[in-house]
């Protein structure tokens, strides 16, 4: 199949995912990313405020401004407190928005493995007996794939910064990076099905490269959903893994 036909399969997977999610009871899986997102957000926010308070106290003691101050020193103390709090909050929002999608994928690995399996059962009637050892391996593989893709994506982002100073080329960088991210997102979602079919990681990589259009299409919708503040991270993983399972099923059926 050509790249565009593969991409069509990837996009159609999302259209078909609505029926399975809302008519076959898979909507309950939205609850888990909601809990994890709330935990990451409020836990991280509380941690940042704690670190901010401790860093502020240490810095004020270090500069000798921890006691009562007047005039200019009172202004300086207030400014430093504001600056430290603002800086840490900016860092937190950057880290949260950048890494939360991968942290969520890692924490959701057990759920997404089960959801992909349940989706295949609804599509084909295939039932997999629960095997604790296999389930742990599925989880560990999902974590490794997410970490691998995260490191590769950020390596490409860092390397692309070299091109940012080249006229005309720099305008294309955001577009290229979007599709790079989409490929890695789609890779993670498709690999749950490949692992269940006992593909080695190297075999899964070869399969996804061959059907990269489907991976990019799946990951593109996932990335776009993530643009929706807070709600996106709740809905995106569930829709993406169901759509990816449907797409792989269609691709393998056509091959057969």
GIPE-V643936 format. One record per residue. RES is the residue in three letters. SS is DSSP state (alpha for helix, beta for strand, coil for the rest). OMEGA is omega in whole degrees, 0 to 359 (999 if undefined). Layout:
res:RES ss:SS omega:OMEGA
res:RES ss:SS omega:OMEGA
This chain:
res:UNK ss:coil omega:179
res:UNK ss:coil omega:179
res:UNK ss:alpha omega:186
res:UNK ss:alpha omega:176
res:UNK ss:alpha omega:175
res:UNK ss:alpha omega:179
res:UNK ss:alpha omega:177
res:UNK ss:alpha omega:177
res:UNK ss:alpha omega:179
res:UNK ss:alpha omega:179
res:UNK ss:alpha omega:180
res:UNK ss:alpha omega:179
res:UNK ss:alpha omega:179
res:UNK ss:alpha omega:179
res:UNK ss:alpha omega:180
res:UNK ss:alpha omega:183
res:UNK ss:alpha omega:180
res:UNK ss:alpha omega:182
res:UNK ss:alpha omega:182
res:UNK ss:alpha omega:184
res:UNK ss:alpha omega:188
res:UNK ss:alpha omega:180
res:UNK ss:alpha omega:181
res:UNK ss:coil omega:173
res:UNK ss:coil omega:181
res:UNK ss:alpha omega:181
res:UNK ss:alpha omega:180
res:UNK ss:alpha omega:180
res:UNK ss:alpha omega:176
res:UNK ss:alpha omega:184
res:UNK ss:alpha omega:186
res:UNK ss:alpha omega:176
res:UNK ss:alpha omega:176
res:UNK ss:alpha omega:180
res:UNK ss:alpha omega:181
res:UNK ss:alpha omega:180
res:UNK ss:alpha omega:178
res:UNK ss:alpha omega:179
res:UNK ss:alpha omega:180
res:UNK ss:alpha omega:184
res:UNK ss:alpha omega:184
res:UNK ss:alpha omega:176
res:UNK ss:alpha omega:178
res:UNK ss:alpha omega:180
res:UNK ss:alpha omega:179
res:UNK ss:alpha omega:179
res:UNK ss:alpha omega:180
res:UNK ss:alpha omega:180
res:UNK ss:alpha omega:177
res:UNK ss:alpha omega:179
res:UNK ss:alpha omega:179
res:UNK ss:alpha omega:179
res:UNK ss:alpha omega:182
res:UNK ss:alpha omega:179
res:UNK ss:alpha omega:178
res:UNK ss:alpha omega:179
res:UNK ss:alpha omega:180
res:UNK ss:alpha omega:183
res:UNK ss:alpha omega:179
res:UNK ss:alpha omega:175
res:UNK ss:alpha omega:181
res:UNK ss:alpha omega:181
res:UNK ss:alpha omega:180
res:UNK ss:coil omega:182
res:UNK ss:coil omega:185
res:UNK ss:coil omega:180
res:UNK ss:coil omega:177
res:UNK ss:coil omega:180
res:UNK ss:coil omega:179
res:UNK ss:coil omega:174
res:UNK ss:alpha omega:184
res:UNK ss:alpha omega:183
res:UNK ss:alpha omega:175
res:UNK ss:alpha omega:177
res:UNK ss:alpha omega:180
res:UNK ss:alpha omega:179
res:UNK ss:alpha omega:179
res:UNK ss:alpha omega:180
res:UNK ss:alpha omega:180
res:UNK ss:alpha omega:179
res:UNK ss:alpha omega:180
res:UNK ss:alpha omega:183
res:UNK ss:alpha omega:180
res:UNK ss:alpha omega:180
res:UNK ss:alpha omega:180
res:UNK ss:alpha omega:182
res:UNK ss:alpha omega:181
res:UNK ss:alpha omega:178
res:UNK ss:alpha omega:177
res:UNK ss:alpha omega:178
res:UNK ss:alpha omega:180
res:UNK ss:alpha omega:181
res:UNK ss:alpha omega:178
res:UNK ss:alpha omega:181
res:UNK ss:alpha omega:182
res:UNK ss:alpha omega:182
res:UNK ss:alpha omega:183
res:UNK ss:alpha omega:188
res:UNK ss:alpha omega:186
res:UNK ss:alpha omega:181
res:UNK ss:alpha omega:179
res:UNK ss:alpha omega:177
res:UNK ss:alpha omega:178
res:UNK ss:alpha omega:179
res:UNK ss:alpha omega:180
res:UNK ss:alpha omega:181
res:UNK ss:alpha omega:181
res:UNK ss:coil omega:184
res:UNK ss:alpha omega:178
res:UNK ss:alpha omega:181
res:UNK ss:alpha omega:183
res:UNK ss:alpha omega:176
res:UNK ss:alpha omega:178
res:UNK ss:alpha omega:181
res:UNK ss:alpha omega:178
res:UNK ss:alpha omega:178
res:UNK ss:alpha omega:179
res:UNK ss:alpha omega:179
res:UNK ss:alpha omega:179
res:UNK ss:alpha omega:178
res:UNK ss:alpha omega:179
res:UNK ss:alpha omega:182
res:UNK ss:alpha omega:191
res:UNK ss:alpha omega:185
res:UNK ss:coil omega:179
res:UNK ss:coil omega:178
res:UNK ss:coil omega:180
res:UNK ss:coil omega:177
res:UNK ss:coil omega:184
res:UNK ss:coil omega:177
res:UNK ss:coil omega:186
res:UNK ss:alpha omega:181
res:UNK ss:alpha omega:179
res:UNK ss:alpha omega:181
res:UNK ss:alpha omega:178
res:UNK ss:alpha omega:178
res:UNK ss:alpha omega:177
res:UNK ss:alpha omega:180
res:UNK ss:alpha omega:182
res:UNK ss:alpha omega:179
res:UNK ss:alpha omega:178
res:UNK ss:alpha omega:178
res:UNK ss:alpha omega:180
res:UNK ss:alpha omega:180
res:UNK ss:alpha omega:180
res:UNK ss:alpha omega:179
res:UNK ss:alpha omega:179
res:UNK ss:alpha omega:182
res:UNK ss:alpha omega:178
res:UNK ss:alpha omega:181
res:UNK ss:alpha omega:179
res:UNK ss:alpha omega:181
res:UNK ss:alpha omega:182
res:UNK ss:alpha omega:173
res:UNK ss:alpha omega:178
res:UNK ss:alpha omega:178
res:UNK ss:alpha omega:181
res:UNK ss:alpha omega:179
res:UNK ss:alpha omega:182
res:UNK ss:alpha omega:179
res:UNK ss:alpha omega:178
res:UNK ss:alpha omega:184
res:UNK ss:alpha omega:187
res:UNK ss:alpha omega:182
res:UNK ss:alpha omega:179
res:UNK ss:coil omega:181
res:UNK ss:coil omega:181
res:UNK ss:coil omega:180
res:UNK ss:alpha omega:184
res:UNK ss:alpha omega:179
res:UNK ss:alpha omega:182
res:UNK ss:alpha omega:185
res:UNK ss:alpha omega:180
res:UNK ss:alpha omega:180
res:UNK ss:alpha omega:180
res:UNK ss:alpha omega:182
res:UNK ss:alpha omega:177
res:UNK ss:alpha omega:182
res:UNK ss:alpha omega:173
res:UNK ss:alpha omega:177
res:UNK ss:alpha omega:181
res:UNK ss:alpha omega:180
res:UNK ss:alpha omega:182
res:UNK ss:alpha omega:176
res:UNK ss:alpha omega:180
res:UNK ss:alpha omega:177
res:UNK ss:alpha omega:182
res:UNK ss:alpha omega:183
res:UNK ss:alpha omega:181
res:UNK ss:alpha omega:185
res:UNK ss:alpha omega:177
res:UNK ss:alpha omega:178
res:UNK ss:alpha omega:180
res:UNK ss:alpha omega:180
res:UNK ss:alpha omega:180
res:UNK ss:alpha omega:177
res:UNK ss:coil omega:173
res:UNK ss:coil omega:172
res:UNK ss:coil omega:171
res:UNK ss:coil omega:181
res:UNK ss:alpha omega:179
res:UNK ss:alpha omega:178
res:UNK ss:alpha omega:178
res:UNK ss:alpha omega:178
res:UNK ss:alpha omega:180
res:UNK ss:alpha omega:180
res:UNK ss:alpha omega:184
res:UNK ss:alpha omega:176
res:UNK ss:alpha omega:179
res:UNK ss:alpha omega:181
res:UNK ss:coil omega:184
res:UNK ss:alpha omega:176
res:UNK ss:alpha omega:179
res:UNK ss:alpha omega:180
res:UNK ss:alpha omega:181
res:UNK ss:alpha omega:179
res:UNK ss:alpha omega:179
res:UNK ss:alpha omega:181
res:UNK ss:alpha omega:179
res:UNK ss:alpha omega:179
res:UNK ss:alpha omega:177
res:UNK ss:alpha omega:181
res:UNK ss:alpha omega:179
res:UNK ss:alpha omega:177
res:UNK ss:alpha omega:180
res:UNK ss:alpha omega:177
res:UNK ss:coil omega:179
res:UNK ss:coil omega:185
res:UNK ss:coil omega:175
res:UNK ss:coil omega:183
res:UNK ss:alpha omega:184
res:UNK ss:alpha omega:183
res:UNK ss:alpha omega:178
res:UNK ss:alpha omega:185
res:UNK ss:alpha omega:189
res:UNK ss:alpha omega:183
res:UNK ss:alpha omega:182
res:UNK ss:alpha omega:179
res:UNK ss:alpha omega:185
res:UNK ss:alpha omega:183
res:UNK ss:alpha omega:176
res:UNK ss:alpha omega:180
res:UNK ss:alpha omega:180
res:UNK ss:alpha omega:179
res:UNK ss:alpha omega:177
res:UNK ss:alpha omega:182
res:UNK ss:alpha omega:180
res:UNK ss:alpha omega:178
res:UNK ss:alpha omega:180
res:UNK ss:alpha omega:180
res:UNK ss:alpha omega:181
res:UNK ss:alpha omega:177
res:UNK ss:alpha omega:180
res:UNK ss:alpha omega:179
res:UNK ss:alpha omega:180
res:UNK ss:coil omega:999
